Amino acid sequence: MILVAKILPYAQIILSVILVTAILLQQSAAGVGGALGGSDGDSFRHTRRGFERFLFYLALACAILFALFAFLSIII
């Protein structure tokens, strides 16, 4: 259990860097109008493909793991 307590902060740092990188690399189709509730005229549904889908799932997995590691560090 002591080994886990020593490794956990480093794992959280690595996960946070990966999470921030994955979020920043994702393309944002919404401009300022989309952020404020408006539309820029493109009303078709956008599907993620290829690398964009990989980044989305990577960010999702890192966020879940980061939350679990944070919860685990509270317990330990």
Stockholm file with secondary structure:
# STOCKHOLM 1.0

chainA/1-76         MILVAKILPYAQIILSVILVTAILLQQSAAGVGGALGGSDGDSFRHTRRGFERFLFYLALACAILFALFAFLSIII
#=GR chainA/1-76 SS CHHHHHHHHHHHHHHHHHHHHHHHHSCCCCCHHHHTTCCCSCCSCCCCCTHHHHHHHHHHHHHHHHHHHHHHHHHC
#=GC SS_cons        CHHHHHHHHHHHHHHHHHHHHHHHHSCCCCCHHHHTTCCCSCCSCCCCCTHHHHHHHHHHHHHHHHHHHHHHHHHC
//
